[in-house]
């Protein structure tokens, strides 16, 4: 999920409001929804992939890694702290189910800050036996979860795998992005209660 913590969207301009409070509620709703869907499955380990634009900006000037200006609702310090708190909360929740393997995968919005966030998470859980954090800066990470290794690619490399949608079809384009990322959504995302 492209979380973009810190992003600001005005409902009058975009048709849907988005701010740090909404994004945090959406994150927790999505996590709990996935846990509910998988509750009947046997779990030996939880693979928690973090990143892919978890934070909306990368620089002091409120820009992406490449320098694209962004609308931010909060200062970079607050978005980093809130992001850390949210991920710690999520990892602690996942630890209730099974040991957690955290994999940090950078996006095009937050390459530097996501690496720092991974380092903070690694330090935070350093004395925790059931949490391992992979913050390696490699563009692709190979994770062996069965006899066949699986790769986790940053979005920039996944674009090559995206299927061609019908021109002008928003739903098909969204499904194409979800197919490329492996994030299939079977129903509309729940709206947070305001």
C-alpha positions in Angstrom: 0.0 0.0 0.0 1.3 3.4 -0.9 0.8 5.0 2.5 2.3 8.5 1.9 2.2 9.4 5.6 2.3 13.2 5.9 0.5 13.8 2.6 -2.3 16.4 2.5 -5.3 16.3 0.1 -8.1 18.7 0.2 -11.5 17.0 -0.5 -12.6 20.0 -2.5 -9.7 19.6 -4.9 -9.3 15.8 -5.0 -12.7 14.5 -4.2 -11.4 12.7 -1.1 -9.7 14.1 2.0 -6.4 12.6 3.1 -4.2 13.7 6.0 -2.0 12.0 8.6 -5.0 11.0 10.9 -6.9 9.4 8.0 -3.8 7.6 6.7 -3.0 6.2 10.1 -6.6 4.9 10.5 -6.5 3.4 7.0 -3.2 1.7 7.8 -4.6 0.0 11.0 -7.8 -0.9 9.3 -5.9 -2.5 6.4 -3.6 -4.4 8.8 -6.6 -5.7 10.9 -8.5 -6.6 7.7 -5.5 -8.7 6.5 -5.2 -10.4 9.9 -8.9 -11.2 10.0 -8.7 -12.7 6.4 -5.7 -14.9 7.4 -6.9 -15.8 10.9 -7.8 -19.4 9.9 -4.4 -20.1 8.3 -1.5 -21.7 10.1 1.3 -19.1 10.5 4.9 -19.9 11.2 6.3 -16.4 10.4 4.9 -13.0 9.3 6.6 -11.3 6.4 5.9 -7.5 6.9 7.0 -5.5 3.9 7.3 -1.8 4.8 7.9 1.0 2.4 6.8 1.7 -1.2 6.3 5.3 -0.3 5.4 4.8 3.4 6.4 8.4 3.9 5.3 11.1 1.4 8.6 13.1 1.2 12.3 12.6 1.5 13.8 16.1 1.9 13.5 19.2 4.0 12.0 21.0 1.1 8.9 18.8 1.1 9.9 16.9 -2.0 10.2 13.3 -3.2 13.6 11.7 -3.6 13.8 13.1 -7.1 12.7 16.6 -6.0 9.0 16.6 -7.0 7.2 19.1 -4.6 4.5 17.5 -2.4 1.6 18.9 -0.3 2.5 18.0 3.3 0.2 18.3 6.3 2.9 18.0 8.9 6.6 18.7 9.3 9.2 16.1 8.3 10.1 15.4 11.9 6.5 14.7 12.9 5.9 12.4 9.9 9.0 10.4 10.8 8.0 10.0 14.4 4.5 9.1 13.6 5.7 6.7 11.0 8.0 5.0 13.5 5.2 4.8 16.1 2.8 3.3 13.5 5.2 0.7 12.4 6.2 -0.3 15.9 2.5 -0.6 16.8 2.0 -2.8 13.7 5.0 -5.0 14.4 3.9 -5.4 18.0 0.5 -6.5 16.8 2.0 -9.0 14.3 4.2 -10.4 17.1 1.1 -11.6 18.8 0.6 -14.0 15.9 4.1 -15.2 15.0 7.7 -14.1 14.7 8.0 -11.1 12.3 10.4 -10.6 9.4 10.4 -6.9 8.5 11.6 -6.0 5.0 12.2 -2.4 4.1 11.6 -1.6 0.4 12.1 1.9 -0.7 9.8 3.9 -2.9 10.3 6.9 -5.2 9.1 9.3 -2.5 11.1 8.3 0.6 14.3 6.5 -0.3 16.6 8.1 2.3 14.0 8.4 5.1 12.8 4.8 4.7 16.4 3.6 5.2 16.7 5.7 8.4 13.3 4.3 9.5 14.5 0.8 9.0 17.6 1.5 11.0 15.5 2.9 13.9 13.2 -0.2 13.8 16.3 -2.5 13.8 17.6 -0.6 16.9 14.1 -0.6 18.5 13.7 -4.4 18.2 17.4 -5.3 18.7 16.7 -7.2 21.9 13.6 -8.8 20.6 14.1 -12.4 19.5 11.0 -12.7 17.4 11.6 -9.6 15.2 14.2 -9.3 12.4 14.5 -6.2 10.3 16.1 -6.3 6.8 17.0 -2.7 6.0 19.6 -3.5 3.4 19.7 -0.8 0.7 19.6 -3.4 -2.2 17.1 -2.5 -4.9 15.7 -6.0 -4.8 15.6 -8.4 -1.9 15.4 -12.2 -2.2 13.4 -13.9 0.6 13.3 -17.6 0.8 10.0 -18.6 2.4 9.7 -22.0 0.7 11.9 -24.0 -1.6 11.3 -21.4 -4.3 12.8 -17.9 -3.5 10.6 -14.9 -3.9 11.8 -11.4 -4.8 10.5 -8.1 -3.4 11.0 -5.3 -5.9 10.7 -1.6 -5.3 7.9 0.0 -7.4 10.4 1.4 -10.0 11.4 -2.1 -11.0 7.9 -3.5 -10.8 6.7 -1.2 -13.5 8.3 -3.5 -16.1 6.0 -6.3 -14.9 2.7 -4.3 -15.1 0.2 -5.5 -17.7 -1.2 -3.0 -20.2 -4.7 -1.8 -19.2 -7.4 -0.6 -21.5 -6.9 3.0 -22.3 -8.9 5.3 -20.0 -10.2 2.6 -17.7 -9.3 3.6 -14.2 -10.4 0.3 -12.6 -8.3 -1.7 -15.0 -5.3 0.5 -14.4 -5.7 0.2 -10.6 -6.0 -3.6 -10.9 -2.9 -3.6 -13.1 -1.0 -1.7 -10.4 -2.3 -4.1 -7.8 -1.4 -7.1 -9.9 2.1 -5.8 -10.4 2.6 -5.2 -6.7 0.9 -8.4 -5.6 -1.7 -6.4 -3.6 -5.1 -7.6 -4.9 -8.0 -5.8 -3.3 -11.3 -7.8 -3.6 -13.6 -5.1 -2.3 -13.4 -1.3 -1.9 -11.2 -0.1 0.8 -13.1 0.8 4.0 -13.6 4.5 4.7 -12.3 5.6 8.1 -14.9 6.9 10.5 -14.6 10.6 11.0 
